[in-house]
């Protein structure tokens, strides 16, 4: 309290918005910057090539912790206050960053990434809820668009930032450099005055059951064997997750203030936004994975070129997010969501026409069209969830809209890896490697494999477009008028 008195109050909504955007940007930056560090981590920690599956957990652990912690911590913000949640999340994120930077082995590193992800995951609903209580309902769509743009910019710049830090200082400094930023964020948020007096109860038992269910289901969805039927592991994990959700449903009947608000989940607008976001996540991952993969293989580009091609897609998302916020303010959530889904589907359909001859400007136009479309839907879907929530459940609603997208991406990635590999094997079943054959036979073999790969990647893009179009069905149930701040669940 004494420290808080020494820091001048920051009552300007714009200053609060800058503070929460900085936190969201930092959390998103660390979500993707570590990808460029994986080769250096292997060398530094002595990880052999046969342990690549274990190394992947450096990324998976962050996504898992990010997803699982969000609903419970979002609800904690409703109960204890969004400013307190933001402060706590920043502290946990900083502690996790220090633990990652000091990691002596892979096990420590993975555990530290989970800690870091819990803090990063809590920052998202805290930022959205903290911003929502500083601005009137009519201005929130623009605010959410800006917050969404900050998150997307962090994800876009993460690999570039990570590569630069590694080149100059080494991979551990990706995480050490988080600490001074954390100190600045803490000083800024401590200067933010409290608007709403916190209150209510935190359903700890329900929150733990929810976290267990989400963790088990997310792990099940992340198994590549889910769609192949060659292992019982994903089904066992999924069954255990369903059992945890069943136990949660029983426990919530007796909870005074359940972590899952019945009024929230009965809201048509909330259910529509969640369903659309789930499908958007599945569509988005199709582009995020396929663009660099197709560049590196069929198009004959380098990994750097694959990353640069992907940046033409992801770089348009923040622009769409801001445009979607302005559009939602004047038109309501439904119209910009439908337009965004149409743009996203159009971009993916255009990408599905790519072959080895694709070049600019068509390549950039197709990528930018899809990315801009996916950006357009960010603010309208967040607005719909916040408007559907009573004031005491804003943090919970903000958490669930993010979790829905993450689950959609996880399911889409599992389907892509399993179904795509099976489809490729079907297409190449009659393409035999020409042992001792002529140059012409080898060229014919390479052309057959390349053609099959193009067909597979085209199918990925078409699947993403289909998911975008399917998301239009729940999007039709969103509000067709600008927000007036009257929650549907009241």
Secondary structure, 3 states (H helix, E strand, C coil): CHHHHHCCCECCHHHHHHHHHHHHHHHHHHHHHHHHHHHHHHHHHCCCHHHHHHHCHHHHHHHHHHHHHHHHHHHHHHHHCHHHHHHHHHHHHHHHHHHHHCCCCHHHHHHHHHHHHHHHHHHHHHHHHHHHCCCCHHHHHHHHHHHHHHHHHHHHHHHHHHHHHHHHCCCCHHHHCHHHHHHHHHHHHHCECCCCCCCCCCCHHHHHHHHHHHHHHHHHHCCHHHHCCCCCHHHHHHHHHHHHHHHHHHHHCCCCCCCCCHHHHHCHHHHHHHHHHHHHHHHHHHHHHHHHHHHHCCCCCCHHHHHHHHHHHHHHHHHHHHHHHHHHHHHCHHHHHHHHHHHHHHHHHHHCCCCCCCCCCHHHHHHHHHHHHHHHHHHHHHHHHHHHCCHHHHHHHHHHHHHHHHHHHHHHHHHHHHHHHHHHHHHCCCCCCCCCCCHHHHHHHHHHHHHHHHHHHHHHHHHHHHHHHHHHHHHCCCCCCCCCCCCCCC
